[in-house]
Amino acid sequence: MAGERILVVDDDPNIREACVEYLRINQYNVHESKNGEECLQLLKKDYYQIILTDLMMPGIDGIGVLKAVRKEYPQSDVIIMTAYGTIENAVEAMKLGAYDYITKPFKIDELGILVKRCLEKQRLAREVDELKEVVNLYEVSKAIGSLMDLDQLLSRVIKLATDTLGADGGSIMLFEKETGKLIVRAAAGRREDMVMGKKLDIGERVAGYAAEKSEIVKIDGSLKDDPRFCNLEQFDGIQSGITIPLVRKDKLFGIINVHRTEKKDAFTKKDVDLLSIFAAQSAIAIDNAYLFSTLQQEKEKIEAVFRGMEDGAIITDAQLNIIMLNSSTEKLLNVKRKECLGNNLLGFVSDFQPSIPWKELEKKEEKMVNFDLVRTSGKALFLSVVATRIRNEQGKLLGQIMVLRNVTDEKKEEIVKRNFLSLISHKLRNPLTTILGYLPFLQEKMKVLGEPEKEVLKVIEKEGLILSSHVDKLLMFTLLERKFLEIKKEKVDVKSLVETSLEMIAALIKVNQAELEIDSSLGDIGQVYVDRLKIQDVIENLVENAIKFNDKKEKRVKISGRSLDDKFIQMEIADNGPGIPSEEHEKIFQKFYQVEEYFTGKIEGIGLGLALAKRLVEAHGGKIWIESKLRQGSTFYFTLPKTE
């Protein structure tokens, strides 16, 4: 490569001139010096790749030049020119670090070959250094990716950094937010053991200054020569140093610094750039390590809570392969954790019948699904399951968390209650049928009765009809609870469905002087695929409640609806009543539950209307909910399917 800088040193002007002329012809950038003293002065001003020097010179000879170059300018090479009589001295020069020697007289081409070989060596050395930098940076990246212990990782980084930059030592200090101090967590060099654990305040000395100002600090020579640190004592004979803050996302993690004490040459801009890369990598490593540590702690907390849950808990992947399960699950399913992990859940619940078939559960898109597991053999066991699906940002299913609760006692009690209700309902129906059947006969045969007696018969009829309505609801509810209720679906026009429902409770509407509004939107919805009579019951119950529990003088009810998509429509029944407090919204759909008289102004019925409506809507594949605020009325929403 042409243009390399070469300095020719010889007290013989003829030899010096011949060498300079030849090297310039070969496109080298050549300078000359007539003695060792002048040579050293030139070296202070400029960098030369090769110093070609005579061995025997007055004053500072070739050996003196060699020693000075090796000490002050180690990146330069020295080639010795010597006579035959001083070959032993030339060999000694080789031992002291000279690249090679050439004996006088020499052919000028031999000098050219020697220079080329020396420059090629330097080129290869540079490539080796560059490769070393790449390898060390790769090692840092690999260390970061391995998520090793933080102290081990920092120690690895600082050793690679000092090795890459040819530093005599260095350290990494981390910032402790709690104490506001920098503390040495990793070090390299001869003072490694002495500096470990050393603490500095932010702003203290060079490291504290770099952290406080968030800037790179490069020091060459004495601290006294730098106005920023002129009041500080020189530390450990450091001749050159670089200190760089470890910052990521505007957050200070600490500092990294390297220094040279034995080597006199200062760090270059390239060295600063390289250390900046190490600093950026270190900041990432520290941030990741802190994050990993936090996640590990949270994981341990979650696992502790998970293991200690009284309810059973199972975590699966998207294919229902078991990832985790707690001890309560082991007891409920009579399985062993070691046998389950990695295997499919369905293989361990074969003795249980799900209330929703597994294939249908897999198709459901809802984030949370409730279902029951009932053991089909041996002692009765009912498990209530809440399955929560975990999805990524793209909506892809990653897995599920299932919480299992033993509800056997509740289910048994529910069965007893249901059987009792069914029994009572049937026992009441027969005498009620008889009473209501004889009333028309009595009214016909006793026309001679006075008005008081006739009023008594009207009261008997009214209360008998109310009781009969309650018994009908009880019977329907117990049938639905037992899943004996037959749903006969057909295509039904929505507006017609609503109008028929209102005709069935026309007397109630008239007596209460309620104002009913049917929104024109119902005519645009079209048809739904439902059991006409069952959905009429839903509408009747909701409208009846909207009127019965309305304390306003002018009672208003509005019925509207809209199409949601190609599968469902949404119905809305709104009133101007007293409203229902938010804490009651979930409870009102429970059987036998009624909002206190304090809110509604009255209590009528037995608390089955909304529970029955919920069961009937869900039996059609829809859902029902409420939106309400105190003194602002209530709106009940429910969805119905358009198709089978």
BATOR-79399 format. One line per 8 residues: number of its first residue (from 1); their letters; for each residue x, y, z of C-alpha. Coordinates in steps of 0.2 Angstrom, whole numbers, plus 5000, padded with zeros to 4 digits. Example, Ala and Ser with C-alpha at 12.3 -4.5 7.8 and 13.67 -1.06 7.14 Angstrom:
! BATOR-79399
1) as) 5062/4978/5039 | 5068/4995/5036 $
This chain:
! BATOR-79399
1) magerilv) 5000/5000/5000 | 5008/5017/4995 | 5008/5032/5006 | 5014/5023/5022 | 5025/5035/5033 | 5043/5030/5035 | 5057/5039/5045 | 5075/5036/5039 $
9) vdddpnir) 5088/5039/5053 | 5107/5039/5048 | 5122/5050/5051 | 5129/5046/5034 | 5120/5058/5021 | 5124/5047/5006 | 5115/5031/5014 | 5101/5042/5020 $
17) eacveylr) 5098/5050/5004 | 5099/5034/4994 | 5086/5026/5005 | 5074/5041/5005 | 5075/5042/4986 | 5072/5024/4984 | 5057/5023/4996 | 5049/5039/4988 $
25) inqynvhe) 5050/5031/4971 | 5040/5017/4978 | 5026/5029/4984 | 5030/5029/5002 | 5029/5045/5013 | 5047/5047/5018 | 5055/5058/5031 | 5073/5059/5036 $
33) skngeecl) 5084/5062/5052 | 5103/5063/5054 | 5104/5057/5072 | 5094/5049/5086 | 5090/5065/5095 | 5082/5073/5080 | 5073/5056/5077 | 5065/5057/5094 $
41) qllkkdyy) 5059/5075/5092 | 5051/5070/5075 | 5042/5055/5083 | 5034/5067/5096 | 5026/5076/5082 | 5020/5063/5070 | 5017/5044/5069 | 5028/5033/5058 $
49) qiiltdlm) 5024/5015/5054 | 5043/5011/5051 | 5058/5019/5058 | 5073/5013/5048 | 5089/5017/5059 | 5107/5015/5058 | 5114/5005/5073 | 5130/5015/5076 $
57) mpgidgig) 5127/5034/5078 | 5135/5047/5089 | 5124/5052/5104 | 5108/5042/5104 | 5112/5026/5094 | 5100/5014/5085 | 5098/5004/5101 | 5093/5020/5110 $
65) vlkavrke) 5080/5024/5096 | 5074/5006/5097 | 5071/5007/5116 | 5062/5024/5115 | 5051/5018/5101 | 5046/5002/5110 | 5042/5011/5126 | 5033/5027/5119 $
73) ypqsdvii) 5027/5021/5101 | 5024/5002/5102 | 5013/5002/5086 | 5028/5007/5076 | 5041/4995/5070 | 5060/4997/5069 | 5072/4990/5056 | 5091/4991/5060 $
81) mtaygtie) 5104/4995/5047 | 5121/4988/5053 | 5138/4984/5047 | 5145/4966/5047 | 5156/4970/5062 | 5141/4974/5072 | 5129/4959/5069 | 5130/4954/5087 $
89) naveamkl) 5123/4971/5092 | 5110/4969/5078 | 5105/4952/5086 | 5103/4960/5103 | 5092/4973/5095 | 5081/4959/5088 | 5079/4953/5106 | 5074/4971/5112 $
97) gaydyitk) 5060/4971/5099 | 5067/4976/5082 | 5057/4970/5068 | 5073/4965/5058 | 5090/4971/5052 | 5099/4973/5036 | 5118/4973/5034 | 5128/4986/5025 $
105) pfkidelg) 5132/4987/5011 | 5115/4981/5005 | 5106/4980/4988 | 5092/4993/4988 | 5079/4980/4982 | 5083/4970/4998 | 5078/4985/5008 | 5062/4987/4998 $
113) ilvkrcle) 5057/4968/5001 | 5061/4970/5020 | 5050/4986/5021 | 5036/4977/5012 | 5037/4962/5023 | 5036/4973/5038 | 5021/4983/5032 | 5012/4967/5028 $
121) kqrlarev) 5015/4961/5045 | 5008/4977/5052 | 4993/4974/5040 | 4990/4957/5046 | 4992/4962/5064 | 4978/4976/5061 | 4967/4962/5054 | 4970/4951/5069 $
129) delkevvn) 4966/4966/5080 | 4950/4970/5071 | 4945/4951/5071 | 4949/4951/5090 | 4937/4966/5092 | 4924/4957/5082 | 4926/4941/5092 | 4926/4950/5109 $
137) lyevskai) 4910/4959/5104 | 4902/4943/5098 | 4907/4935/5115 | 4899/4950/5124 | 4883/4948/5114 | 4883/4929/5117 | 4886/4932/5136 | 4871/4944/5136 $
145) gslmdldq) 4860/4931/5127 | 4864/4918/5139 | 4857/4928/5154 | 4871/4922/5165 | 4873/4928/5183 | 4874/4947/5183 | 4891/4948/5192 | 4898/4934/5180 $
153) llsrvikl) 4892/4944/5165 | 4899/4960/5170 | 4916/4952/5174 | 4916/4944/5157 | 4912/4961/5148 | 4926/4971/5157 | 4939/4958/5154 | 4934/4957/5135 $
161) atdtlgad) 4934/4976/5135 | 4951/4978/5142 | 4958/4965/5131 | 4951/4972/5115 | 4957/4990/5119 | 4974/4985/5126 | 4970/4992/5143 | 4980/4988/5159 $
169) ggsimlfe) 4964/4988/5169 | 4946/4994/5171 | 4930/4992/5180 | 4911/4992/5179 | 4902/5002/5192 | 4883/5000/5195 | 4871/5014/5201 | 4862/5009/5217 $
177) ketgkliv) 4846/5019/5217 | 4843/5016/5235 | 4859/5024/5241 | 4863/5035/5226 | 4880/5028/5225 | 4891/5020/5211 | 4898/5003/5217 | 4911/4992/5208 $
185) raaagrre) 4904/4976/5203 | 4917/4970/5191 | 4935/4974/5188 | 4950/4968/5178 | 4969/4972/5180 | 4982/4971/5194 | 4971/4981/5206 | 4955/4970/5203 $
193) dmvmgkkl) 4953/4963/5221 | 4957/4980/5229 | 4944/4990/5219 | 4929/4977/5220 | 4915/4985/5231 | 4923/5002/5231 | 4909/5016/5231 | 4908/5033/5224 $
201) digervag) 4894/5047/5226 | 4887/5053/5210 | 4898/5068/5205 | 4913/5061/5214 | 4929/5059/5204 | 4929/5055/5186 | 4917/5041/5187 | 4905/5051/5197 $
209) yaaeksei) 4907/5066/5185 | 4903/5055/5170 | 4888/5047/5178 | 4881/5064/5184 | 4884/5073/5167 | 4879/5058/5157 | 4894/5061/5145 | 4910/5052/5139 $
217) vkidgslk) 4926/5057/5148 | 4943/5054/5141 | 4958/5058/5151 | 4976/5059/5144 | 4991/5063/5155 | 4989/5071/5172 | 4972/5076/5180 | 4980/5092/5184 $
225) ddprfcnl) 4980/5097/5166 | 4961/5095/5165 | 4951/5109/5172 | 4937/5098/5177 | 4948/5087/5188 | 4963/5098/5192 | 4959/5097/5211 | 4959/5078/5211 $
233) eqfdgiqs) 4974/5068/5215 | 4981/5057/5201 | 4975/5039/5204 | 4987/5024/5203 | 4998/5032/5189 | 4985/5031/5176 | 4992/5039/5160 | 4976/5037/5149 $
241) gitiplvr) 4958/5033/5153 | 4940/5032/5146 | 4925/5033/5156 | 4907/5030/5148 | 4890/5030/5157 | 4879/5015/5155 | 4863/5022/5149 | 4848/5014/5141 $
249) kdklfgii) 4831/5022/5138 | 4837/5038/5147 | 4840/5027/5163 | 4857/5027/5171 | 4863/5009/5176 | 4882/5014/5180 | 4898/5017/5171 | 4912/5007/5162 $
257) nvhrtekk) 4930/5013/5162 | 4947/5007/5156 | 4964/5014/5159 | 4982/5012/5154 | 4996/5014/5166 | 5011/5005/5160 | 5008/5009/5141 | 5011/5027/5138 $
265) daftkkdv) 5001/5029/5122 | 4984/5037/5124 | 4968/5029/5119 | 4962/5034/5102 | 4945/5039/5095 | 4943/5022/5089 | 4945/5015/5106 | 4932/5027/5113 $
273) dllsifaa) 4920/5021/5099 | 4924/5003/5104 | 4921/5005/5122 | 4905/5014/5118 | 4899/4998/5110 | 4904/4988/5125 | 4895/5001/5136 | 4879/5000/5126 $
281) qsaiaidn) 4880/4981/5127 | 4883/4981/5145 | 4868/4993/5148 | 4857/4980/5138 | 4864/4966/5149 | 4861/4975/5165 | 4843/4980/5160 | 4839/4962/5155 $
289) aylfstlq) 4847/4955/5170 | 4837/4967/5181 | 4821/4962/5171 | 4825/4944/5172 | 4828/4945/5191 | 4811/4954/5193 | 4802/4942/5182 | 4810/4928/5192 $
297) qekekiea) 4804/4935/5208 | 4787/4938/5202 | 4787/4920/5195 | 4792/4913/5212 | 4778/4923/5220 | 4765/4917/5207 | 4771/4899/5209 | 4769/4901/5228 $
305) vfrgmedg) 4752/4908/5227 | 4748/4895/5213 | 4754/4880/5224 | 4744/4887/5239 | 4727/4890/5231 | 4713/4880/5239 | 4705/4879/5222 | 4713/4868/5209 $
313) aiitdaql) 4722/4877/5195 | 4729/4870/5179 | 4739/4879/5165 | 4739/4872/5148 | 4746/4876/5131 | 4735/4879/5116 | 4733/4860/5113 | 4728/4857/5131 $
321) niimlnss) 4745/4850/5136 | 4748/4853/5154 | 4761/4865/5159 | 4758/4867/5178 | 4745/4861/5190 | 4744/4863/5209 | 4742/4851/5223 | 4723/4855/5225 $
329) tekllnvk) 4721/4849/5207 | 4731/4833/5211 | 4718/4829/5225 | 4703/4834/5215 | 4707/4823/5199 | 4717/4810/5209 | 4733/4812/5198 | 4751/4815/5201 $
337) rkeclgnn) 4760/4831/5195 | 4775/4822/5188 | 4763/4811/5177 | 4753/4825/5171 | 4766/4838/5165 | 4768/4838/5147 | 4753/4827/5144 | 4736/4831/5137 $
345) llgfvsdf) 4723/4836/5150 | 4709/4826/5142 | 4718/4810/5146 | 4717/4814/5165 | 4698/4819/5165 | 4691/4804/5156 | 4680/4800/5171 | 4672/4817/5170 $
353) qpsipwke) 4658/4823/5159 | 4659/4841/5154 | 4643/4851/5154 | 4649/4858/5137 | 4657/4845/5125 | 4676/4847/5124 | 4675/4850/5105 | 4663/4864/5108 $
361) lekkeekm) 4674/4872/5121 | 4688/4872/5109 | 4678/4882/5097 | 4672/4896/5109 | 4680/4913/5106 | 4676/4920/5123 | 4691/4925/5134 | 4683/4917/5149 $
369) vnfdlvrt) 4671/4901/5148 | 4662/4893/5163 | 4657/4875/5163 | 4656/4860/5175 | 4664/4843/5176 | 4654/4829/5184 | 4662/4813/5188 | 4653/4799/5180 $
377) sgkalfls) 4659/4784/5191 | 4661/4781/5209 | 4657/4794/5222 | 4648/4810/5216 | 4660/4824/5212 | 4655/4841/5204 | 4668/4853/5199 | 4665/4871/5193 $
385) vvatrirn) 4678/4876/5180 | 4682/4894/5174 | 4694/4893/5159 | 4703/4909/5154 | 4711/4909/5137 | 4728/4918/5135 | 4731/4926/5118 | 4745/4936/5110 $
393) eqgkllgq) 4743/4953/5102 | 4739/4945/5086 | 4725/4935/5094 | 4733/4918/5093 | 4729/4906/5107 | 4744/4903/5118 | 4736/4893/5132 | 4723/4892/5145 $
401) imvlrnvt) 4722/4894/5164 | 4708/4883/5172 | 4702/4886/5190 | 4693/4871/5197 | 4682/4872/5212 | 4673/4858/5221 | 4655/4862/5222 | 4648/4845/5226 $
409) dekkeeiv) 4640/4851/5242 | 4632/4866/5233 | 4626/4855/5219 | 4618/4842/5231 | 4609/4855/5240 | 4603/4863/5224 | 4597/4846/5218 | 4587/4844/5235 $
417) krnflsli) 4580/4861/5233 | 4575/4858/5215 | 4567/4842/5219 | 4558/4850/5233 | 4552/4865/5222 | 4546/4852/5209 | 4537/4842/5222 | 4529/4858/5230 $
425) shklrnpl) 4524/4865/5212 | 4515/4849/5208 | 4507/4848/5224 | 4500/4866/5223 | 4495/4864/5205 | 4481/4851/5208 | 4472/4861/5222 | 4474/4877/5213 $
433) ttilgylp) 4467/4870/5197 | 4452/4864/5207 | 4449/4881/5216 | 4451/4891/5200 | 4440/4878/5191 | 4426/4880/5203 | 4426/4899/5204 | 4416/4902/5188 $
441) flqekmkv) 4403/4890/5194 | 4401/4899/5210 | 4401/4916/5201 | 4387/4909/5190 | 4377/4901/5203 | 4378/4915/5216 | 4371/4930/5206 | 4360/4933/5221 $
449) lgepekev) 4375/4938/5231 | 4378/4955/5237 | 4392/4966/5231 | 4403/4962/5246 | 4402/4944/5242 | 4406/4946/5224 | 4421/4957/5228 | 4427/4942/5239 $
457) lkviekeg) 4426/4930/5224 | 4435/4943/5213 | 4449/4943/5226 | 4450/4924/5227 | 4451/4924/5208 | 4465/4937/5207 | 4476/4929/5221 | 4473/4912/5214 $
465) lilsshvd) 4479/4918/5196 | 4494/4926/5204 | 4498/4910/5214 | 4495/4899/5198 | 4507/4911/5189 | 4520/4908/5202 | 4518/4889/5202 | 4520/4890/5182 $
473) kllmftll) 4536/4899/5184 | 4542/4887/5197 | 4538/4872/5186 | 4546/4879/5171 | 4562/4884/5181 | 4564/4867/5189 | 4561/4859/5171 | 4574/4870/5164 $
481) erkfleik) 4586/4867/5179 | 4585/4848/5175 | 4587/4851/5157 | 4570/4843/5153 | 4563/4859/5146 | 4559/4856/5127 | 4565/4870/5116 | 4555/4870/5099 $
489) kekvdvks) 4564/4883/5088 | 4557/4891/5072 | 4559/4906/5062 | 4549/4921/5071 | 4547/4939/5066 | 4554/4950/5079 | 4541/4964/5079 | 4527/4951/5079 $
497) lvetslem) 4535/4942/5094 | 4536/4958/5104 | 4518/4963/5099 | 4511/4946/5104 | 4521/4947/5121 | 4513/4964/5125 | 4495/4957/5121 | 4498/4944/5134 $
505) iaalikvn) 4501/4957/5148 | 4489/4970/5141 | 4479/4970/5157 | 4494/4973/5168 | 4499/4988/5156 | 4481/4995/5157 | 4479/4994/5175 | 4496/5003/5178 $
513) qaeleids) 4493/5015/5165 | 4510/5012/5158 | 4516/5020/5142 | 4524/5007/5130 | 4534/5012/5115 | 4540/5000/5101 | 4554/5007/5092 | 4553/5007/5073 $
521) slgdigqv) 4570/4998/5072 | 4561/4981/5077 | 4553/4981/5059 | 4570/4981/5051 | 4578/4966/5061 | 4568/4953/5052 | 4567/4935/5059 | 4576/4926/5073 $
529) yvdrlkiq) 4577/4907/5076 | 4569/4904/5093 | 4555/4895/5103 | 4542/4908/5101 | 4533/4904/5118 | 4549/4904/5128 | 4555/4921/5121 | 4538/4928/5124 $
537) dvienlve) 4540/4923/5142 | 4557/4932/5143 | 4549/4948/5135 | 4534/4947/5147 | 4544/4945/5162 | 4556/4960/5158 | 4541/4971/5154 | 4531/4965/5169 $
545) naikfndk) 4546/4970/5180 | 4549/4986/5172 | 4531/4991/5176 | 4529/4982/5193 | 4544/4990/5201 | 4542/5007/5193 | 4538/5020/5207 | 4535/5034/5195 $
553) kekrvkis) 4518/5041/5192 | 4521/5040/5173 | 4528/5023/5169 | 4537/5022/5152 | 4544/5007/5144 | 4553/5007/5127 | 4557/4991/5117 | 4570/4992/5103 $
561) grslddkf) 4583/4981/5095 | 4596/4980/5081 | 4606/4967/5071 | 4623/4963/5078 | 4630/4953/5064 | 4625/4938/5053 | 4622/4927/5069 | 4614/4937/5082 $
569) iqmeiadn) 4602/4952/5086 | 4601/4962/5102 | 4585/4967/5111 | 4584/4982/5123 | 4570/4985/5135 | 4572/5002/5144 | 4562/5010/5158 | 4561/5026/5168 $
577) gpgipsee) 4560/5017/5185 | 4571/5020/5201 | 4586/5011/5194 | 4596/4996/5201 | 4612/4999/5211 | 4628/4992/5202 | 4632/4980/5216 | 4615/4971/5212 $
585) hekifqkf) 4618/4969/5194 | 4625/4952/5194 | 4614/4946/5209 | 4597/4950/5201 | 4598/4935/5189 | 4600/4923/5203 | 4585/4913/5207 | 4574/4919/5222 $
593) yqveeyft) 4584/4935/5223 | 4575/4952/5224 | 4582/4969/5226 | 4577/4976/5243 | 4561/4986/5245 | 4572/5001/5249 | 4576/5003/5231 | 4560/4997/5222 $
601) gkiegigl) 4547/5003/5233 | 4539/4986/5234 | 4542/4967/5233 | 4531/4956/5222 | 4533/4939/5215 | 4546/4926/5221 | 4562/4932/5212 | 4561/4919/5198 $
609) glalakrl) 4557/4931/5183 | 4574/4937/5179 | 4582/4920/5183 | 4570/4912/5171 | 4574/4925/5158 | 4592/4921/5159 | 4590/4903/5158 | 4579/4904/5143 $
617) veahggki) 4590/4916/5134 | 4606/4906/5137 | 4596/4890/5132 | 4595/4899/5115 | 4614/4902/5114 | 4612/4921/5119 | 4616/4931/5134 | 4607/4944/5145 $
625) wiesklrq) 4614/4959/5155 | 4608/4975/5163 | 4614/4993/5162 | 4607/5004/5176 | 4610/5019/5187 | 4600/5025/5202 | 4586/5037/5198 | 4590/5035/5180 $
633) gstfyftl) 4580/5020/5175 | 4586/5003/5169 | 4590/4994/5152 | 4590/4976/5150 | 4599/4969/5135 | 4598/4951/5128 | 4604/4943/5112 | 4595/4930/5101 $
641) pkte) 4601/4919/5086 | 4596/4923/5068 | 4600/4905/5063 | 4601/4887/5069 $
